[in-house]
């Protein structure tokens, strides 16, 4: 008895160059069970397609999935995707010769939690994955049984002549044929719209992933700037706390000095009262002793007052210095914030492909890299002179000569000679005192130099 061809299940693997391996589904199950290892796929994640193939070598369903392989070529033990269920439950896809196929991929997955294990084929390119699958299956390298469609001949005795009045019945059937053609056109249009929607969904997902990456980078940069600002604020608070502590210490010392002076005054007044009550014999002695003690105390107090005045002046000077330091740190913080914003804008422009170009005589147009912009902004003349391999002063005098090629030597009347000269186009060939002087003053300059 001859075997009748049936629907066949197969698995096809893709690499960067296209289809790299194909096998029947029982062979793929042996790979999943660990019976067979695929060394060519060792330590890689492979893209694969599960196919349902008709006896006429046409594709009826396709499931685009991913599978990981270990270092020894064995398939991942945890891999478990219901390929047959996905192929049965998924939506319609392109027509590969046997009508619209059933297509399951990342953008069209009937089971949402399996979506992350699938991948999307290209639909725009002429040589896309679906075209490659159709052509490879048509070659029948898997050795499938093919059902050849043979139309049996009709026996002569079964042929009958149609009545003459029914010869033109075909003209009446044309509207039905037109209706079928319209339905086919509508189905093709619906399929094309579905493919376009799938392509738009892929582009939208790529745009969202790119936007998420950019937002993450911007958030990291903003967090870094916030961290720098918090550090500057912390230093400012520490400086303010130190300043307040010094003010409090100075106030305490002034209060202590005032209290000591009041106590000394009270002691002097007490001595005065006690001296008046003592006997007249001891009054003079007591007064002299009191005066000497008062003089010593006054001298000591004056010395302490002078010391306190010096300390107070030092404290005031220190307070002024601290306030200036706080103001300077505040300005530096603002400048750093402004520079960070400016450099962030310049970096974004550079990442977007914007080129910074400047024109200077002697070197022409300069294309500035992101590292050269700060140095060029600080001193453009020195930057251009360094690019021309000449000193800055030589480039300045050459630029003056290039703009006005005339003798710069001074006459006895104090005016410039101003005799027209030949223009030197290159700064490296310009010699100060020679290239910018006429023949008479050039000789005088060389004589003076020698």
C-alpha positions as CSV (number, residue, x, y, z in Angstrom):
1,X,0.0,0.0,0.0
2,X,1.4,3.4,-0.9
3,X,1.8,6.0,1.9
4,X,-0.4,9.0,1.6
5,X,1.3,12.3,2.3
6,X,0.1,14.2,5.3
7,X,0.7,17.6,7.1
8,X,4.3,17.7,8.3
9,X,5.8,19.6,11.3
10,X,9.3,21.0,10.9
11,X,11.7,23.4,12.7
12,X,14.1,25.8,10.8
13,X,16.9,27.7,12.4
14,X,18.2,31.2,11.3
15,X,21.6,32.9,11.8
16,X,22.8,36.3,10.7
17,X,23.2,35.0,7.1
18,X,19.7,33.3,6.8
19,X,18.6,29.7,7.2
20,X,21.4,27.6,8.7
21,X,19.6,24.3,9.7
22,X,16.3,22.5,9.2
23,X,14.9,19.4,10.8
24,X,11.6,17.5,11.3
25,X,9.8,18.1,14.6
26,X,10.6,14.7,16.1
27,X,14.3,15.5,15.7
28,X,13.7,18.8,17.5
29,X,12.0,16.9,20.3
30,X,15.1,14.7,20.6
31,X,17.2,17.9,20.9
32,X,14.9,19.2,23.7
33,X,15.1,15.8,25.5
34,X,18.9,16.0,25.5
35,X,19.3,13.0,23.3
36,X,21.1,15.0,20.6
37,X,23.3,18.1,21.1
38,X,23.9,20.8,18.5
39,X,27.5,21.9,18.9
40,X,27.2,24.6,16.2
41,X,24.7,26.4,18.4
42,X,26.8,26.1,21.6
43,X,26.4,29.1,24.1
44,X,24.1,31.0,21.7
45,X,20.5,32.1,21.5
46,X,19.1,31.0,18.2
47,X,16.1,32.2,16.2
48,X,13.9,29.4,15.0
49,X,10.6,28.8,13.2
50,X,8.0,26.0,13.7
51,X,6.3,25.2,10.4
52,X,3.2,23.2,9.3
53,X,3.8,22.0,5.8
54,X,1.2,20.7,3.4
55,X,1.7,17.6,1.1
56,X,2.2,20.1,-1.7
57,X,5.2,21.7,0.1
58,X,3.3,24.8,1.0
59,X,3.4,26.5,4.4
60,X,0.1,26.7,6.4
61,X,1.4,27.9,9.8
62,X,4.6,29.5,11.2
63,X,5.6,30.2,14.8
64,X,8.8,32.4,15.2
65,X,10.4,31.6,18.6
66,X,13.8,31.8,20.3
67,X,15.7,29.1,22.1
68,X,18.9,29.1,24.2
69,X,21.7,26.5,24.0
70,X,24.3,25.7,26.7
71,X,28.1,25.6,26.2
72,X,27.9,21.9,25.3
73,X,25.3,22.4,22.6
74,X,22.4,21.1,24.7
75,X,19.1,22.9,24.6
76,X,17.8,24.9,27.6
77,X,16.0,22.5,30.0
78,X,13.6,25.2,31.1
79,X,12.4,25.9,27.5
80,X,8.7,25.2,27.2
81,X,6.7,26.9,24.5
82,X,3.5,25.3,23.2
83,X,4.3,25.6,19.5
84,X,1.3,23.5,18.3
85,X,-1.2,25.5,20.4
86,X,0.3,28.8,19.2
87,X,0.1,27.7,15.6
88,X,-3.6,26.7,16.0
89,X,-4.7,29.8,17.9
90,X,-2.8,32.6,16.2
91,X,-4.1,35.1,13.6
92,X,-3.6,35.2,9.9
93,X,-0.5,36.2,8.0
94,X,0.8,36.6,4.5
95,X,-0.1,34.3,1.6
96,X,2.8,31.9,0.8
97,X,0.9,30.0,-1.9
98,X,-1.7,28.1,0.0
99,X,-3.8,31.0,1.2
100,X,-3.0,33.3,4.3
101,X,-0.9,31.4,6.8
102,X,-1.4,31.3,10.6
103,X,1.4,33.5,11.9
104,X,2.6,33.7,15.5
105,X,5.4,36.2,16.4
106,X,6.2,38.9,19.0
107,X,3.8,41.5,17.6
108,X,1.1,38.8,17.0
109,X,1.0,36.4,19.9
110,X,-2.3,34.8,21.2
111,X,-0.7,34.1,24.6
112,X,0.6,37.4,26.1
113,X,3.1,35.8,28.5
114,X,4.8,33.9,25.7
115,X,5.4,37.1,23.7
116,X,8.9,37.8,25.2
117,X,10.1,34.4,23.8
118,X,9.1,35.1,20.2
119,X,10.7,37.4,17.5
120,X,9.3,39.3,14.5
121,X,10.2,38.5,10.9
122,X,11.0,41.2,8.3
123,X,8.1,41.9,6.0
124,X,9.4,44.9,4.0
125,X,12.5,43.4,2.3
126,X,12.2,41.3,-0.8
127,X,14.4,38.6,0.6
128,X,12.7,38.4,4.1
129,X,12.5,35.4,6.4
130,X,9.1,34.3,5.0
131,X,10.3,34.3,1.4
132,X,13.4,32.3,2.5
133,X,11.2,29.7,4.3
134,X,8.9,29.3,1.3
135,X,11.8,28.8,-1.1
136,X,13.7,26.4,1.2
137,X,10.6,24.2,1.8
138,X,9.9,24.1,-1.9
139,X,13.4,22.5,-2.4
140,X,12.2,19.6,-0.2
141,X,15.6,19.0,1.5
142,X,13.8,17.3,4.3
143,X,12.6,14.5,1.9
144,X,8.9,14.9,2.5
145,X,6.3,12.9,0.6
146,X,4.7,15.0,-2.1
147,X,1.1,14.8,-3.3
148,X,1.1,15.4,-7.0
149,X,-2.3,16.7,-8.3
150,X,-3.3,14.5,-11.3
151,X,-6.6,15.2,-13.1
152,X,-8.0,11.8,-14.4
153,X,-9.3,11.9,-18.0
154,X,-13.0,11.7,-18.6
155,X,-14.3,8.7,-20.5
156,X,-15.7,9.3,-24.0
157,X,-19.0,7.6,-23.2
158,X,-19.5,10.1,-20.4
159,X,-19.2,13.1,-22.6
160,X,-22.6,14.8,-23.3
161,X,-23.6,17.7,-25.5
162,X,-25.2,20.6,-23.8
163,X,-28.4,21.9,-25.2
164,X,-28.1,24.8,-27.6
165,X,-30.1,27.2,-25.4
166,X,-27.5,26.7,-22.6
167,X,-24.4,27.5,-24.7
168,X,-24.4,31.1,-23.5
169,X,-25.1,30.4,-19.8
170,X,-21.4,31.4,-19.1
171,X,-22.3,35.0,-19.7
172,X,-24.8,34.9,-16.9
173,X,-22.2,33.5,-14.5
174,X,-19.8,36.4,-14.9
175,X,-21.3,38.5,-12.1
176,X,-20.7,35.6,-9.7
177,X,-17.1,35.4,-10.9
178,X,-16.7,39.1,-10.5
179,X,-18.0,38.8,-6.9
180,X,-15.4,36.1,-6.2
181,X,-12.6,38.3,-7.6
182,X,-13.8,41.2,-5.5
183,X,-13.7,39.0,-2.4
184,X,-10.2,37.9,-3.2
185,X,-9.1,41.5,-3.7
186,X,-10.6,42.5,-0.4
187,X,-8.9,39.6,1.3
188,X,-5.5,40.7,-0.2
189,X,-6.1,44.3,0.8
190,X,-7.0,43.2,4.4
191,X,-3.9,41.1,4.5
192,X,-1.8,44.0,3.3
193,X,-3.3,46.3,5.9
194,X,-2.6,43.8,8.6
195,X,1.1,43.5,7.5
196,X,1.4,47.3,7.5
197,X,-0.1,47.4,11.0
198,X,2.3,44.8,12.2
199,X,5.2,46.8,10.7
200,X,3.9,50.0,12.4
201,X,3.7,48.1,15.7
202,X,7.3,47.0,15.3
203,X,8.5,50.6,14.6
204,X,6.4,51.9,17.5
205,X,8.0,49.4,19.9
206,X,11.5,50.3,18.6
207,X,10.7,54.0,19.1
208,X,9.5,53.3,22.7
209,X,12.7,51.3,23.5
210,X,14.9,54.2,22.1
211,X,12.9,56.8,24.1
212,X,13.3,54.7,27.3
213,X,17.0,54.5,26.8
214,X,17.3,58.3,26.2
215,X,15.2,59.0,29.3
216,X,17.3,56.7,31.4
217,X,20.5,58.5,30.2
218,X,19.0,61.9,30.9
219,X,17.8,60.8,34.3
220,X,21.4,59.6,35.2
221,X,22.9,62.9,34.1
222,X,20.3,64.9,36.1
223,X,21.0,62.7,39.2
224,X,24.7,63.4,38.8
225,X,24.1,67.2,38.7
226,X,21.8,67.0,41.6
227,X,24.4,65.2,43.6
228,X,27.0,67.9,42.8
229,X,24.5,70.6,43.9
230,X,23.8,68.7,47.1
231,X,27.6,68.5,47.8
232,X,28.0,72.3,47.3
233,X,25.0,73.0,49.5
234,X,26.4,70.8,52.2
235,X,29.8,72.7,52.1
236,X,27.9,76.0,52.3
237,X,25.9,74.8,55.3
238,X,29.1,73.7,57.0
239,X,30.7,77.1,56.4
240,X,27.6,78.9,57.7
241,X,27.6,76.8,60.8
242,X,31.3,77.5,61.4
243,X,30.7,81.3,61.0
244,X,27.8,81.1,63.4
245,X,30.0,79.3,65.9
246,X,32.7,81.9,65.7
247,X,30.1,84.7,66.2
248,X,28.7,83.0,69.3
249,X,32.2,82.5,70.7
250,X,33.1,86.1,70.1
251,X,29.9,87.3,71.8
252,X,30.6,85.1,74.8
253,X,34.1,86.5,75.2
254,X,32.8,90.1,75.0
255,X,30.2,89.3,77.6
256,X,32.8,87.7,79.8
257,X,35.1,90.8,79.5
258,X,32.1,93.1,80.3
259,X,31.3,91.1,83.4
260,X,34.9,91.1,84.6
261,X,35.1,94.9,84.2
262,X,31.8,95.4,86.2
263,X,33.2,93.2,89.0
264,X,36.4,95.2,89.1
265,X,34.4,98.4,89.3
266,X,32.4,97.0,92.1
267,X,35.5,96.0,93.9
268,X,36.9,99.5,93.5
269,X,33.8,101.1,94.9
270,X,33.8,98.7,97.8
271,X,37.4,99.6,98.5
272,X,36.5,103.2,98.4
273,X,33.7,102.8,100.9
274,X,35.9,100.7,103.2
275,X,38.7,103.2,103.0
276,X,36.4,106.0,104.2
277,X,35.4,104.0,107.3
278,X,39.0,103.2,108.3
279,X,41.1,105.3,110.7
280,X,42.7,108.5,109.4
281,X,46.1,106.9,110.2
282,X,45.7,104.1,107.8
283,X,43.8,106.2,105.2
284,X,46.8,107.6,103.4
285,X,48.5,104.1,103.3
286,X,45.3,102.5,102.2
287,X,44.8,105.2,99.5
288,X,48.3,104.7,98.2
289,X,47.9,101.0,98.2
290,X,44.5,101.3,96.6
291,X,45.8,103.6,93.9
292,X,48.7,101.3,93.1
293,X,46.3,98.3,92.9
294,X,43.9,100.3,90.8
295,X,46.7,101.4,88.5
296,X,47.9,97.8,88.1
297,X,44.4,96.6,87.6
298,X,43.7,99.4,85.1
299,X,46.9,98.6,83.3
300,X,46.0,95.0,83.2
301,X,42.4,95.7,82.1
302,X,43.7,98.0,79.4
303,X,46.0,95.3,78.2
304,X,43.2,92.8,78.3
305,X,41.0,95.3,76.5
306,X,43.7,95.8,73.8
307,X,44.0,92.1,73.4
308,X,40.3,91.7,73.2
309,X,40.1,94.5,70.6
310,X,42.8,92.8,68.5
311,X,40.9,89.5,68.8
312,X,37.7,91.3,67.9
313,X,39.3,92.9,64.9
314,X,40.7,89.5,63.9
315,X,37.3,87.9,64.3
316,X,35.7,90.7,62.2
317,X,38.4,90.2,59.5
318,X,37.8,86.4,59.6
319,X,34.1,86.9,59.3
320,X,34.6,89.1,56.2
321,X,36.9,86.5,54.7
322,X,34.3,83.8,55.4
323,X,31.6,85.9,53.8
324,X,33.7,86.5,50.7
325,X,34.5,82.8,50.5
326,X,30.8,82.0,50.7
327,X,30.1,84.4,48.0
328,X,32.9,83.0,45.8
329,X,31.7,79.4,46.4
330,X,28.2,80.5,45.4
331,X,29.4,82.1,42.2
332,X,31.5,79.0,41.4
333,X,28.5,76.8,42.0
334,X,26.4,78.9,39.6
335,X,29.2,79.0,37.1
336,X,29.6,75.2,37.4
337,X,25.9,74.7,36.9
338,X,25.8,77.0,33.9
339,X,28.9,75.2,32.4
340,X,27.3,71.8,33.1
341,X,24.2,72.8,31.2
342,X,26.2,74.3,28.4
343,X,28.4,71.2,28.1
344,X,25.4,69.0,28.3
345,X,23.8,70.9,25.3
346,X,27.1,70.7,23.4
347,X,27.4,67.0,24.0
348,X,23.8,66.4,22.9
349,X,24.4,68.4,19.7
350,X,27.7,66.4,19.1
351,X,25.8,63.1,19.6
352,X,23.2,64.2,17.1
353,X,25.9,64.7,14.5
354,X,26.3,68.5,14.7
355,X,29.8,69.6,13.7
356,X,31.4,72.9,15.1
357,X,33.4,74.7,12.4
358,X,35.3,78.0,12.6
359,X,37.2,79.8,9.9
360,X,40.5,81.5,10.5
361,X,43.0,82.9,7.9
362,X,46.1,80.8,7.5
363,X,44.4,77.5,8.3
364,X,41.0,77.8,6.7
365,X,38.0,76.0,8.2
366,X,38.6,74.2,11.5
367,X,36.4,71.3,12.6
368,X,36.3,71.4,16.4
369,X,35.9,68.3,18.4
370,X,34.0,68.2,21.7
371,X,37.3,68.2,23.6
372,X,38.7,71.3,21.7
373,X,35.6,73.6,22.2
374,X,36.6,74.8,25.8
375,X,40.2,75.5,24.8
376,X,39.1,77.3,21.6
377,X,36.6,79.4,23.6
378,X,39.3,80.5,26.1
379,X,41.8,81.8,23.5
380,X,40.9,81.3,19.8
381,X,44.1,83.0,18.6
382,X,46.3,80.8,20.6
383,X,44.4,77.7,19.5
384,X,44.7,78.6,15.8
385,X,48.4,79.5,16.3
386,X,49.0,76.1,17.8
387,X,47.3,74.4,14.9
388,X,49.6,76.4,12.5
389,X,52.7,75.3,14.6
390,X,53.7,79.0,15.2
391,X,53.9,81.1,18.4
392,X,50.8,83.2,19.2
393,X,52.6,86.6,18.7
394,X,53.9,85.5,15.3
395,X,50.4,84.6,14.3
396,X,49.0,87.9,15.5
397,X,51.6,89.9,13.6
398,X,51.1,87.7,10.5
399,X,47.3,88.3,10.7
400,X,47.9,92.1,10.8
401,X,50.2,91.7,7.8
402,X,47.7,89.4,6.0
403,X,44.9,92.0,6.5
404,X,47.0,95.0,5.5
405,X,50.3,94.0,3.8
406,X,52.3,97.2,4.4
407,X,55.6,98.1,6.2
408,X,55.0,98.5,9.9
409,X,58.3,100.3,10.6
410,X,58.1,103.7,12.3
411,X,59.6,106.8,10.5
412,X,61.5,109.6,12.3
413,X,58.3,111.6,12.3
414,X,56.6,108.9,14.3
415,X,54.3,107.7,11.5
416,X,54.3,104.3,9.9
417,X,56.2,103.6,6.7
418,X,53.1,101.9,5.1
419,X,54.8,100.9,1.9
420,X,52.8,98.1,0.3
421,X,54.4,94.6,0.5
422,X,53.9,91.2,-1.0
423,X,51.4,89.2,1.1
424,X,52.7,86.2,2.9
425,X,49.9,83.6,2.8
426,X,51.2,81.1,5.4
427,X,52.0,82.0,9.0
428,X,54.9,79.5,9.1
429,X,56.7,81.4,6.4
430,X,56.2,84.8,8.1
431,X,59.3,86.3,9.9
432,X,58.7,89.2,12.3
433,X,60.6,92.3,11.3
434,X,61.4,90.9,7.9
435,X,58.2,89.8,6.2
436,X,56.3,92.9,7.5
437,X,59.0,95.5,6.6
438,X,60.1,97.1,3.3
439,X,63.6,96.6,1.9
440,X,65.0,99.7,3.6
441,X,63.6,99.0,7.0
442,X,64.3,95.3,6.7
443,X,68.0,96.0,6.3
444,X,67.9,98.3,9.2
445,X,66.1,95.8,11.3
446,X,68.6,93.1,10.4
447,X,71.5,95.4,11.2
448,X,69.9,96.3,14.5
449,X,69.3,92.6,15.3
450,X,72.9,91.7,14.3
